[in-house]
Amino acid sequence: MLETRVGSKTTAGRIVEVEAYVGPHDPAAHGFQNKRTRRNDALFGPPGTSYVYFIYGMHWCFNAVTERDGYPGAVLVRALEPVAGIDIMCERRETDDVGRLCSGPARLCEAMGIDGSHSGLELQHGPVRITEGLGTPKHRIVRGPRIGISKATDWPLRFAERDSPWLSRALPSGPRER
């Protein structure tokens, strides 16, 4: 579960789709070849740290750092099933289309109120938190190639809940189970 408390507003969504970026050998990762910059510094933080970055000059993307301190590995949260504060999410996104509120990394950041000020924060007690949810049975988790990148596009590091209506994009036919 991804939860935010931004100002006095609380929102939450069940994570249904993620993509892994697995370290300095991953040519699609922001930490490729261990290149550390001001933009990606939080990516090199300890596990359980947020890494939020700006893309295309207009969108925020939220990641959870997953590897040891100094090793650039993270999981991009691609989609959520909205579960709390849906009215707030609709207001932030200026839409009443609940099905598309959090179906994509930029949409979910806008709906959840996540921006660059949330990068580098600890994810257990901060304004952006990942909490234990009910879980998804293993047989419901499928994987496929990552999307929205130009390198290592065939690496099967996109994980999603099978047949979820909340995904950013449908998985290709015949996705492999985890």
Salt bridges, closest charged atoms under 4 A:
GLU3 OE1 - ARG129 NH2 2.61
GLU17 OE2 - ARG78 NE 3.12
GLU17 OE2 - ARG158 NE 2.67
GLU19 OE2 - ARG78 NH1 3.88
ASP26 OD2 - ARG146 NH1 2.64
ASP41 OD1 - ARG36 NE 2.76
GLU81 OE1 - ARG14 NH2 2.81
GLU91 OE2 - LYS9 NZ 3.51
ASP97 OD2 - ARG100 NE 3.99
GLU110 OE1 - ARG93 NE 3.29
ASP115 OD1 - HIS118 ND1 3.42
GLU161 OE1 - ARG14 NH1 2.73
GLU161 OE2 - ARG140 NH2 3.71
GLU177 OE2 - ARG162 NH2 3.32
